[in-house]
Amino acid sequence: MQRKLVGALCASAAAAAASFAVVVVAAPRRRTFAEALLAHAVADLEVREDIGPNDGRRIREYFAGSRVTPPANWCAAAVSFWLRAAARELTIPPPIEGSLQAKQIATQLERAAQAGRGRWTSAPELRRDPAALRAGDVVVWDRSDPAKPETSWFGHVGVVAGGAAGGAFDTVEGNSGPTGDRVARMRRRLDDPRLLGAGRAW
């Protein structure tokens, strides 16, 4: 009888201990900068020029703090905004300053790579090694007109949404889409003669 009582008490104690067992939950993995950048770009898909050409409520947020007020070409403003948003999420300084000009963003990425931060891969290098292109990279194109020197600074910029396959890759871009008036997911080609390259400083 005593043994049964002791056994019952032990079983009861074990059950009580089990009811107070500590459940250890792993902390969520922190996103990389590339993941955060792409996530902020994707979150803005279908942002549109809802006020007028090259102007919109969200687009004005992209330009906040700059000396430029829409209407204005806004692809670079969008990418720079997403860069800052990703940095705030991760509580780190922005890896590059960003710019309202696409080619200036390319220059900043090139300089960061030269300083040992990240990598810039030119279009010819990307064609030789498509695997160098990764989701979360920033990709830049030339949009100048050789017959008009005053357009030498014209460019376009977006965020890579997927690695290259079959010579093509996906992007998220502002000032884009069928009519160039929204943030859109686009399918681009490595053999585009206007492709300048892609890079990351993270």
Residue frames as a rotation matrix with the C-alpha (Angstrom) as fourth column:
MET 1
0.567 0.824 0.000 0.00
0.824 -0.567 0.000 0.00
0.000 0.000 -1.000 0.00
GLN 2
0.461 -0.485 -0.743 2.81
0.154 -0.781 0.605 2.35
-0.874 -0.393 -0.285 0.94
ARG 3
-0.607 -0.729 0.315 4.61
0.406 0.056 0.912 1.58
-0.683 0.682 0.263 -2.34
LYS 4
-0.119 0.656 0.745 1.44
0.981 -0.038 0.190 2.34
0.153 0.754 -0.639 -4.30
LEU 5
0.785 0.423 -0.452 1.06
0.536 -0.831 0.152 5.64
-0.311 -0.362 -0.879 -2.46
VAL 6
0.012 -0.882 -0.471 4.69
0.080 -0.469 0.880 6.60
-0.997 -0.048 0.065 -3.13
GLY 7
-0.646 -0.240 0.725 4.30
0.681 0.250 0.689 5.64
-0.346 0.938 0.002 -6.78
ALA 8
0.330 0.860 0.388 1.16
0.935 -0.355 -0.008 7.73
0.131 0.365 -0.922 -7.09
LEU 9
0.703 -0.125 -0.700 2.87
0.248 -0.879 0.406 10.69
-0.667 -0.460 -0.587 -5.47
CYS 10
-0.396 -0.918 -0.007 5.86
0.219 -0.102 0.970 10.37
-0.892 0.383 0.242 -7.83
ALA 11
-0.428 0.315 0.847 3.58
0.904 0.162 0.396 10.17
-0.013 0.935 -0.354 -10.85
SER 12
0.673 0.730 -0.118 1.66
0.736 -0.677 0.015 13.22
-0.069 -0.097 -0.993 -9.63
ALA 13
0.362 -0.637 -0.681 4.90
0.099 -0.700 0.707 15.15
-0.927 -0.323 -0.190 -9.11
ALA 14
-0.633 -0.617 0.467 6.12
0.484 0.156 0.861 14.20
-0.604 0.771 0.200 -12.57
ALA 15
0.007 0.738 0.675 2.86
0.986 -0.117 0.117 15.36
0.166 0.664 -0.729 -14.13
ALA 16
0.802 0.276 -0.530 3.07
0.438 -0.875 0.208 18.65
-0.406 -0.399 -0.822 -12.26
ALA 17
-0.110 -0.932 -0.345 6.65
0.118 -0.357 0.927 19.16
-0.987 0.061 0.149 -13.40
ALA 18
-0.574 -0.075 0.815 5.65
0.782 0.244 0.573 18.43
-0.242 0.967 -0.081 -16.97
SER 19
0.462 0.854 0.240 2.89
0.886 -0.459 -0.071 21.01
0.049 0.245 -0.968 -16.79
PHE 20
0.828 -0.228 -0.512 5.48
-0.018 -0.924 0.382 23.64
-0.560 -0.308 -0.769 -15.89
ALA 21
0.115 -0.820 0.561 7.98
0.843 0.379 0.381 22.59
-0.525 0.429 0.735 -18.55
VAL 22
0.072 -0.197 -0.978 9.70
-0.224 -0.958 0.177 25.53
-0.972 0.206 -0.113 -20.22
VAL 23
0.619 0.165 0.768 9.09
0.683 0.370 -0.629 25.67
-0.388 0.914 0.117 -23.95
VAL 24
-0.236 -0.787 -0.569 12.07
0.134 -0.607 0.784 27.16
-0.962 0.109 0.249 -25.77
VAL 25
0.766 0.501 0.403 11.10
0.501 -0.072 -0.863 28.94
-0.403 0.862 -0.306 -28.98
ALA 26
-0.270 -0.922 0.277 13.88
0.905 -0.145 0.399 29.87
-0.328 0.358 0.874 -31.37
ALA 27
-0.024 0.188 -0.982 14.07
-0.013 -0.982 -0.187 33.57
-1.000 0.009 0.027 -32.19
PRO 28
0.872 0.370 0.321 13.10
0.307 0.099 -0.947 34.37
-0.383 0.924 -0.027 -35.78
ARG 29
-0.060 -0.939 0.340 16.06
0.934 0.068 0.352 34.61
-0.353 0.338 0.872 -38.13
ARG 30
0.149 0.031 -0.988 17.03
-0.005 -0.999 -0.032 38.17
-0.989 0.010 -0.148 -38.91
ARG 31
0.886 0.218 0.410 16.66
0.395 0.110 -0.912 39.03
-0.244 0.970 0.011 -42.58
THR 32
-0.268 -0.952 0.148 19.75
0.870 -0.173 0.461 39.80
-0.413 0.252 0.875 -44.59
PHE 33
-0.429 0.085 -0.899 20.00
-0.144 -0.989 -0.025 43.24
-0.892 0.119 0.437 -46.15
ALA 34
-0.957 0.061 -0.282 19.29
-0.276 0.098 0.956 41.79
0.086 0.993 -0.077 -49.59
GLU 35
-0.588 0.781 -0.210 16.14
0.761 0.622 0.184 40.08
0.274 -0.052 -0.960 -48.26
ALA 36
-0.165 0.515 -0.841 14.97
0.646 -0.588 -0.487 43.23
-0.746 -0.623 -0.236 -46.50
LEU 37
-0.700 -0.156 -0.697 15.60
-0.326 -0.798 0.507 45.40
-0.635 0.582 0.508 -49.56
LEU 38
-0.917 0.364 -0.162 13.65
0.001 0.409 0.912 43.08
0.398 0.837 -0.376 -51.84
ALA 39
-0.433 0.791 -0.433 10.83
0.901 0.370 -0.226 42.76
-0.018 -0.488 -0.873 -49.28
HIS 40
-0.266 0.313 -0.912 10.38
0.253 -0.890 -0.380 46.53
-0.930 -0.332 0.157 -49.11
ALA 41
-0.845 -0.047 -0.532 10.36
-0.478 -0.378 0.793 46.74
-0.238 0.925 0.297 -52.90
VAL 42
-0.808 0.561 -0.181 7.80
0.377 0.727 0.574 43.94
0.453 0.396 -0.799 -53.22
ALA 43
-0.403 0.670 -0.624 5.60
0.780 -0.105 -0.617 45.60
-0.479 -0.735 -0.480 -50.58
ASP 44
-0.320 0.234 -0.918 5.26
-0.225 -0.960 -0.166 48.58
-0.920 0.154 0.360 -52.93
LEU 45
-0.903 0.041 0.427 4.21
0.404 0.420 0.813 46.60
-0.146 0.907 -0.396 -56.00
GLU 46
-0.121 0.876 0.467 1.41
0.921 -0.077 0.383 48.40
0.371 0.476 -0.797 -57.81
VAL 47
-0.054 0.009 -0.998 2.21
0.459 -0.888 -0.033 51.79
-0.887 -0.460 0.044 -56.28
ARG 48
0.065 0.204 0.977 0.99
0.997 -0.065 -0.052 54.09
0.052 0.977 -0.207 -59.06
GLU 49
-0.957 -0.266 0.115 1.12
0.276 -0.957 0.084 57.65
0.088 0.112 0.990 -60.27
ASP 50
-0.243 0.957 -0.157 -2.25
0.968 0.251 0.031 58.40
0.069 -0.144 -0.987 -58.67
ILE 51
0.072 0.238 -0.969 -1.95
0.362 -0.911 -0.197 62.19
-0.930 -0.336 -0.151 -58.79
GLY 52
0.832 0.129 -0.540 -0.60
-0.426 -0.475 -0.770 62.76
-0.355 0.871 -0.340 -62.29
PRO 53
0.787 -0.587 -0.190 2.29
0.151 0.481 -0.864 61.87
0.598 0.651 0.467 -64.63
ASN 54
-0.192 -0.957 -0.216 5.40
0.398 0.125 -0.909 61.08
0.897 -0.261 0.357 -62.55
ASP 55
-0.673 0.029 0.739 3.52
-0.596 -0.613 -0.519 62.03
0.438 -0.790 0.430 -59.38
GLY 56
0.168 0.741 -0.650 1.65
0.101 0.643 0.759 60.17
0.981 -0.193 0.033 -56.66
ARG 57
0.796 0.217 0.564 1.07
-0.492 -0.310 0.814 60.04
0.352 -0.925 -0.140 -52.92
ARG 58
0.839 -0.528 0.131 3.59
0.333 0.689 0.644 57.26
-0.430 -0.497 0.754 -52.29
ILE 59
0.364 -0.721 0.589 5.96
0.810 -0.068 -0.583 58.68
0.460 0.689 0.559 -54.91
ARG 60
0.503 -0.149 0.851 6.11
-0.268 -0.963 -0.010 61.91
0.822 -0.223 -0.524 -52.93
GLU 61
0.921 -0.210 0.327 7.28
-0.268 0.266 0.926 59.87
-0.281 -0.941 0.189 -49.95
TYR 62
0.608 -0.736 0.297 10.14
0.793 0.584 -0.175 58.54
-0.045 0.342 0.939 -52.07
PHE 63
0.097 -0.559 0.823 11.32
0.525 -0.674 -0.520 62.12
0.845 0.483 0.228 -52.63
ALA 64
0.941 0.335 0.039 10.83
0.144 -0.503 0.852 63.28
0.305 -0.796 -0.522 -49.03
GLY 65
0.642 -0.717 -0.271 13.90
0.261 -0.128 0.957 65.07
-0.721 -0.685 0.105 -47.72
SER 66
-0.249 -0.716 0.652 15.33
0.921 0.034 0.389 65.72
-0.300 0.698 0.651 -51.18
ARG 67
-0.602 -0.025 -0.798 15.42
-0.041 -0.997 0.063 68.97
-0.797 0.070 0.600 -53.12
VAL 68
-0.939 0.280 -0.200 13.22
-0.188 0.070 0.980 67.52
0.288 0.957 -0.013 -55.86
THR 69
-0.424 0.883 0.204 9.43
-0.357 0.044 -0.933 67.65
-0.832 -0.468 0.297 -55.83
PRO 70
-0.596 0.275 0.754 7.36
0.700 0.637 0.322 65.48
-0.392 0.720 -0.572 -58.19
PRO 71
0.968 0.181 0.173 6.52
-0.047 0.810 -0.584 65.38
-0.246 0.558 0.793 -61.01
ALA 72
0.103 -0.964 -0.243 9.91
-0.986 -0.130 0.100 63.82
-0.128 0.230 -0.965 -61.72
ASN 73
0.244 -0.133 -0.961 11.31
-0.362 0.906 -0.217 60.50
0.900 0.401 0.173 -62.90
TRP 74
0.356 0.107 0.928 11.25
-0.920 -0.132 0.368 58.36
0.162 -0.986 0.051 -59.78
CYS 75
0.730 -0.087 -0.678 12.86
-0.001 0.992 -0.128 54.93
0.684 0.094 0.724 -60.30
ALA 76
-0.305 -0.938 -0.165 16.04
0.286 0.075 -0.955 55.94
0.908 -0.338 0.246 -58.43
ALA 77
-0.411 0.241 0.879 14.05
-0.777 -0.597 -0.199 57.70
0.477 -0.765 0.433 -55.70
ALA 78
0.690 0.723 -0.037 12.12
-0.623 0.619 0.478 54.47
0.368 -0.306 0.878 -55.11
VAL 79
0.479 -0.579 -0.660 15.23
0.380 0.814 -0.439 52.29
0.791 -0.040 0.610 -54.88
SER 80
-0.574 -0.713 0.402 16.94
-0.032 -0.471 -0.881 54.79
0.818 -0.519 0.248 -52.57
PHE 81
0.009 0.689 0.724 13.81
-0.923 -0.273 0.272 54.84
0.385 -0.671 0.634 -50.37
TRP 82
0.863 0.325 -0.387 13.81
-0.217 0.930 0.297 51.02
0.457 -0.173 0.873 -50.17
LEU 83
-0.022 -0.950 -0.311 17.53
0.358 0.283 -0.890 51.03
0.933 -0.131 0.334 -49.31
ARG 84
-0.623 -0.184 0.760 16.87
-0.512 -0.639 -0.574 53.38
0.591 -0.747 0.304 -46.40
ALA 85
0.402 0.861 0.310 13.84
-0.855 0.233 0.463 51.36
0.327 -0.451 0.830 -45.28
ALA 86
0.666 -0.230 -0.709 15.89
0.176 0.973 -0.151 48.14
0.725 -0.024 0.688 -45.23
ALA 87
-0.444 -0.893 0.076 18.63
0.193 -0.179 -0.965 49.86
0.875 -0.414 0.252 -43.23
ARG 88
-0.323 0.409 0.853 16.09
-0.848 -0.525 -0.069 51.15
0.420 -0.746 0.516 -40.68
GLU 89
0.724 0.638 -0.263 14.60
-0.488 0.742 0.460 47.68
0.488 -0.205 0.848 -40.32
LEU 90
0.537 -0.606 -0.587 18.02
0.553 0.778 -0.297 46.21
0.636 -0.165 0.753 -39.55
THR 91
0.975 -0.105 -0.197 19.07
0.079 -0.664 0.744 49.25
-0.208 -0.740 -0.639 -37.47
ILE 92
0.002 -0.986 0.168 22.20
0.809 0.100 0.579 49.83
-0.587 0.135 0.798 -39.53
PRO 93
-0.156 -0.099 -0.983 23.43
-0.334 -0.931 0.147 52.81
-0.929 0.351 0.112 -41.56
PRO 94
0.896 0.435 -0.094 22.45
-0.212 0.231 -0.950 52.68
-0.391 0.870 0.299 -45.25
PRO 95
0.340 -0.823 0.456 25.26
0.609 0.562 0.560 50.85
-0.716 0.087 0.692 -47.10
ILE 96
-0.631 -0.467 0.620 25.23
0.761 -0.526 0.379 53.50
0.149 0.711 0.687 -49.82
GLU 97
-0.864 0.242 -0.441 23.85
-0.015 -0.889 -0.458 57.02
-0.503 -0.390 0.772 -49.82
GLY 98
0.015 0.860 0.511 21.37
0.857 0.252 -0.449 56.49
-0.514 0.445 -0.733 -52.64
SER 99
-0.868 -0.295 -0.399 20.54
0.039 -0.842 0.538 59.07
-0.495 0.452 0.743 -55.29
LEU 100
0.242 0.945 -0.219 17.76
-0.189 -0.175 -0.966 60.44
-0.952 0.276 0.136 -57.45
GLN 101
0.324 -0.223 -0.919 19.86
-0.946 -0.072 -0.316 59.44
0.005 0.972 -0.234 -60.48
ALA 102
0.983 0.152 0.101 20.17
-0.152 0.988 -0.009 55.78
-0.101 -0.006 0.995 -61.44
LYS 103
0.561 -0.823 -0.089 23.73
0.250 0.271 -0.930 56.07
0.789 0.499 0.358 -62.72
GLN 104
-0.028 -0.544 0.839 24.83
-0.766 -0.528 -0.368 57.71
0.643 -0.652 -0.402 -59.48
ILE 105
0.660 0.293 0.691 23.59
-0.681 0.621 0.388 54.63
-0.315 -0.727 0.610 -57.63
ALA 106
0.920 -0.384 -0.082 25.72
0.272 0.774 -0.572 52.51
0.283 0.503 0.816 -59.98
THR 107
0.171 -0.896 0.409 28.73
-0.186 -0.437 -0.880 54.72
0.967 0.074 -0.242 -59.22
GLN 108
0.184 -0.048 0.982 28.16
-0.968 -0.181 0.173 54.38
0.169 -0.982 -0.079 -55.47
LEU 109
0.915 0.178 0.361 27.99
-0.251 0.954 0.165 50.59
-0.315 -0.242 0.918 -55.78
GLU 110
0.687 -0.726 -0.029 31.17
0.286 0.307 -0.908 50.52
0.668 0.616 0.419 -57.86
ARG 111
0.004 -0.708 0.706 33.02
-0.556 -0.588 -0.587 52.64
0.831 -0.390 -0.396 -55.31
ALA 112
0.495 0.228 0.839 31.79
-0.851 0.322 0.415 50.48
-0.176 -0.919 0.353 -52.44
ALA 113
0.990 -0.133 0.047 33.07
0.141 0.957 -0.253 47.39
-0.011 0.257 0.966 -54.26
GLN 114
0.372 -0.903 0.213 36.44
0.092 -0.192 -0.977 49.06
0.924 0.383 0.012 -54.84
ALA 115
-0.082 -0.347 0.934 36.58
-0.857 -0.454 -0.244 49.74
0.508 -0.821 -0.260 -51.09
GLY 116
-0.890 -0.336 -0.306 35.98
-0.198 0.893 -0.405 46.06
0.410 -0.300 -0.862 -50.36
ARG 117
-0.603 0.763 0.233 32.28
-0.279 0.073 -0.958 46.33
-0.748 -0.642 0.169 -49.54
GLY 118
0.444 0.877 0.184 30.09
-0.172 0.285 -0.943 44.17
-0.879 0.387 0.277 -51.70
ARG 119
-0.513 -0.551 0.658 30.47
0.491 0.441 0.752 43.68
-0.704 0.708 0.044 -55.41
TRP 120
0.258 0.534 -0.805 29.74
-0.595 -0.568 -0.568 45.41
-0.761 0.626 0.171 -58.70
THR 121
-0.345 -0.297 0.891 29.40
0.438 0.788 0.432 43.16
-0.830 0.539 -0.142 -61.75
SER 122
-0.561 0.081 -0.824 29.37
-0.607 -0.716 0.344 44.76
-0.562 0.693 0.451 -65.19
ALA 123
0.501 0.846 -0.184 26.94
-0.721 0.290 -0.629 43.61
-0.478 0.448 0.755 -67.88
PRO 124
0.230 -0.448 -0.864 29.63
-0.742 0.494 -0.453 41.70
0.630 0.745 -0.219 -69.86
GLU 125
-0.814 -0.542 0.208 30.65
-0.531 0.550 -0.645 39.88
0.235 -0.635 -0.736 -66.66
LEU 126
-0.243 0.816 0.525 27.01
-0.644 0.269 -0.716 39.03
-0.725 -0.512 0.460 -65.89
ARG 127
0.589 0.458 -0.666 26.60
-0.808 0.352 -0.472 37.54
0.018 0.816 0.577 -69.35
ARG 128
-0.213 -0.751 -0.625 29.65
-0.568 0.616 -0.546 35.35
0.795 0.238 -0.558 -68.78
ASP 129
-0.882 -0.124 -0.455 28.60
0.287 0.625 -0.726 34.41
0.374 -0.771 -0.516 -65.25
PRO 130
-0.153 0.920 0.362 24.81
-0.188 -0.386 0.903 34.77
0.970 0.070 0.232 -64.77
ALA 131
0.282 0.254 -0.925 25.10
0.744 0.550 0.378 33.16
0.605 -0.795 -0.034 -61.32
ALA 132
-0.766 -0.619 -0.173 26.71
0.601 -0.595 -0.535 36.39
0.228 -0.513 0.827 -60.11
LEU 133
-0.577 0.652 0.493 23.28
-0.442 -0.756 0.483 38.03
0.687 0.061 0.724 -60.27
ARG 134
-0.776 0.248 -0.580 21.35
0.573 0.662 -0.483 37.48
0.264 -0.707 -0.656 -57.04
ALA 135
0.314 0.941 0.124 18.02
0.653 -0.309 0.691 38.45
0.689 -0.136 -0.712 -55.56
GLY 136
0.739 0.006 -0.674 18.41
0.572 -0.533 0.623 41.71
-0.355 -0.846 -0.398 -53.66
ASP 137
-0.484 -0.863 0.142 21.04
0.793 -0.364 0.489 43.11
-0.371 0.349 0.860 -56.02
VAL 138
0.363 0.500 -0.786 20.48
-0.010 -0.841 -0.540 46.57
-0.932 0.204 -0.301 -57.49
VAL 139
-0.180 -0.344 0.922 20.54
0.870 0.381 0.312 46.57
-0.458 0.858 0.230 -61.30
VAL 140
0.081 0.072 -0.994 21.13
-0.072 -0.994 -0.078 49.62
-0.994 0.078 -0.076 -63.51
TRP 141
0.211 0.044 0.976 20.53
0.935 0.282 -0.215 50.43
-0.285 0.958 0.019 -67.18
ASP 142
-0.829 -0.438 -0.348 21.61
0.252 -0.848 0.467 53.26
-0.500 0.299 0.813 -69.47
ARG 143
0.221 0.933 0.284 18.78
0.836 -0.031 -0.548 55.37
-0.502 0.358 -0.787 -70.89
SER 144
-0.123 -0.346 -0.930 20.80
-0.097 -0.928 0.359 58.10
-0.988 0.134 0.081 -72.59
ASP 145
0.890 0.321 0.324 20.56
0.319 0.070 -0.945 59.12
-0.326 0.945 -0.041 -76.25
PRO 146
-0.007 -0.994 0.114 24.03
0.836 0.056 0.546 59.16
-0.549 0.099 0.830 -77.88
ALA 147
-0.183 -0.005 0.983 22.81
0.821 -0.552 0.150 61.91
0.541 0.834 0.105 -80.20
LYS 148
0.568 0.431 0.701 21.95
-0.039 -0.837 0.546 64.11
0.822 -0.338 -0.459 -77.21
PRO 149
-0.421 -0.868 -0.264 24.90
0.267 0.159 -0.950 64.66
0.867 -0.471 0.165 -74.84
GLU 150
-0.499 0.263 0.826 22.60
-0.729 -0.643 -0.236 66.38
0.469 -0.720 0.512 -72.36
THR 151
0.636 0.771 0.005 20.96
-0.675 0.554 0.487 63.01
0.373 -0.313 0.874 -71.69
SER 152
-0.167 -0.816 -0.553 24.22
-0.375 0.572 -0.730 61.31
0.912 0.085 -0.402 -70.66
TRP 153
-0.825 -0.153 0.544 23.00
-0.562 0.116 -0.819 61.02
0.062 -0.981 -0.182 -67.06
PHE 154
0.172 0.983 -0.062 19.72
-0.970 0.180 0.161 59.29
0.170 0.032 0.985 -68.00
GLY 155
-0.839 -0.421 -0.345 19.37
-0.363 0.905 -0.221 55.80
0.406 -0.060 -0.912 -66.54
HIS 156
0.371 0.929 -0.004 17.00
-0.661 0.266 0.702 53.33
0.653 -0.258 0.713 -64.94
VAL 157
-0.751 -0.648 0.128 17.36
-0.510 0.447 -0.735 51.20
0.419 -0.617 -0.666 -61.80
GLY 158
0.455 0.888 -0.062 15.55
-0.636 0.372 0.676 48.39
0.623 -0.268 0.734 -60.03
VAL 159
-0.148 -0.418 0.896 15.96
-0.905 0.422 0.047 45.55
-0.398 -0.805 -0.441 -57.54
VAL 160
-0.574 -0.126 -0.809 16.68
-0.556 0.785 0.273 42.00
0.601 0.607 -0.520 -58.70
ALA 161
0.193 0.764 0.615 13.89
-0.978 0.202 0.056 39.66
-0.082 -0.612 0.786 -57.61
GLY 162
0.808 0.048 0.587 15.40
-0.089 0.995 0.041 36.39
-0.582 -0.085 0.809 -58.82
GLY 163
-0.197 -0.978 0.067 18.62
-0.156 0.098 0.983 35.00
-0.968 0.183 -0.172 -60.26
ALA 164
-0.100 0.078 -0.992 19.18
-0.964 -0.255 0.077 34.79
-0.247 0.964 0.101 -64.00
ALA 165
-0.258 0.072 0.963 17.88
0.091 0.995 -0.051 31.71
-0.962 0.075 -0.263 -65.80
GLY 166
0.163 0.300 0.940 17.89
0.913 0.316 -0.259 31.24
-0.375 0.900 -0.223 -69.54
GLY 167
-0.629 -0.535 0.564 19.40
0.721 -0.673 0.166 34.68
0.291 0.511 0.809 -70.00
ALA 168
-0.039 0.688 0.724 16.53
0.003 -0.725 0.689 36.45
0.999 0.029 0.026 -68.20
PHE 169
-0.766 -0.182 -0.617 15.87
0.602 0.136 -0.787 37.67
0.227 -0.974 0.005 -64.67
ASP 170
0.311 0.949 0.060 13.04
0.768 -0.288 0.572 39.21
0.560 -0.132 -0.818 -62.65
THR 171
-0.832 -0.542 0.117 13.09
0.394 -0.726 -0.565 42.66
0.391 -0.423 0.817 -61.08
VAL 172
0.348 0.845 -0.406 10.97
0.922 -0.387 -0.015 45.05
-0.169 -0.369 -0.914 -59.07
GLU 173
-0.716 -0.610 0.340 11.20
0.686 -0.705 0.180 48.58
0.129 0.362 0.923 -60.50
GLY 174
0.018 0.672 -0.740 9.61
0.458 -0.664 -0.592 51.95
-0.889 -0.328 -0.320 -59.93
ASN 175
0.038 0.065 -0.997 8.52
-0.640 -0.765 -0.075 54.19
-0.768 0.641 0.012 -62.82
SER 176
-0.902 -0.419 -0.101 8.02
-0.376 0.651 0.659 51.02
-0.210 0.632 -0.745 -64.81
GLY 177
-0.220 0.839 0.497 5.36
0.223 0.539 -0.812 48.59
-0.950 -0.068 -0.306 -66.04
PRO 178
-0.029 0.259 0.965 3.54
0.960 0.275 -0.045 48.64
-0.277 0.926 -0.257 -69.39
THR 179
0.624 0.317 0.714 3.01
0.556 -0.822 -0.121 52.40
0.549 0.473 -0.689 -69.24
GLY 180
-0.342 -0.934 0.106 5.90
0.542 -0.288 -0.789 53.32
0.768 -0.213 0.605 -66.92
ASP 181
-0.110 0.419 0.901 3.58
-0.435 -0.836 0.336 54.63
0.894 -0.355 0.274 -64.22
ARG 182
0.818 0.495 0.293 3.94
-0.494 0.342 0.800 52.16
0.296 -0.799 0.524 -61.35
VAL 183
-0.316 -0.790 0.525 6.11
-0.877 0.454 0.157 49.86
-0.362 -0.411 -0.837 -59.25
ALA 184
0.708 0.589 -0.390 6.05
-0.706 0.613 -0.355 46.66
0.030 0.527 0.849 -61.27
ARG 185
0.163 -0.607 0.778 7.59
-0.097 0.775 0.625 43.24
-0.982 -0.177 0.067 -61.47
MET 186
0.577 -0.050 -0.815 9.46
-0.794 -0.266 -0.546 43.03
-0.189 0.963 -0.194 -64.76
ARG 187
0.667 -0.436 0.605 11.25
0.434 0.887 0.161 40.34
-0.606 0.155 0.780 -66.77
ARG 188
0.642 -0.539 -0.545 14.59
-0.678 -0.731 -0.076 41.60
-0.358 0.418 -0.835 -68.09
ARG 189
0.945 -0.324 0.051 17.30
0.299 0.785 -0.543 40.11
0.136 0.529 0.838 -70.27
LEU 190
0.402 -0.885 -0.236 21.05
0.364 -0.082 0.928 39.90
-0.840 -0.459 0.289 -69.75
ASP 191
-0.340 -0.570 0.749 21.66
0.902 0.029 0.431 40.58
-0.268 0.821 0.504 -73.44
ASP 192
0.808 0.590 0.006 19.95
0.580 -0.792 -0.192 43.99
-0.109 0.158 -0.981 -73.24
PRO 193
0.061 -0.870 0.490 22.57
0.791 -0.257 -0.555 46.33
0.609 0.422 0.672 -74.77
ARG 194
0.166 0.060 0.984 21.58
-0.250 -0.963 0.101 49.05
0.954 -0.263 -0.144 -72.31
LEU 195
0.931 0.104 -0.349 22.26
0.277 0.420 0.864 46.95
0.237 -0.901 0.362 -69.21
LEU 196
0.409 -0.809 0.421 25.16
-0.662 -0.581 -0.473 48.49
0.628 -0.085 -0.774 -67.27
GLY 197
-0.584 -0.607 -0.538 25.51
-0.041 0.685 -0.728 45.97
0.811 -0.403 -0.425 -64.46
ALA 198
0.645 0.764 -0.023 24.34
-0.069 0.088 0.994 45.01
0.761 -0.639 0.109 -61.00
GLY 199
-0.472 -0.881 -0.038 25.78
0.005 0.041 -0.999 45.26
0.882 -0.471 -0.015 -57.54
ARG 200
0.759 0.587 -0.282 25.39
0.302 0.066 0.951 45.17
0.577 -0.807 -0.127 -53.80
ALA 201
-0.219 -0.805 0.551 27.24
-0.381 -0.449 -0.808 46.83
0.898 -0.387 -0.209 -50.95
TRP 202
0.185 0.419 0.889 25.85
-0.983 0.095 0.160 44.40
-0.018 -0.903 0.429 -48.34
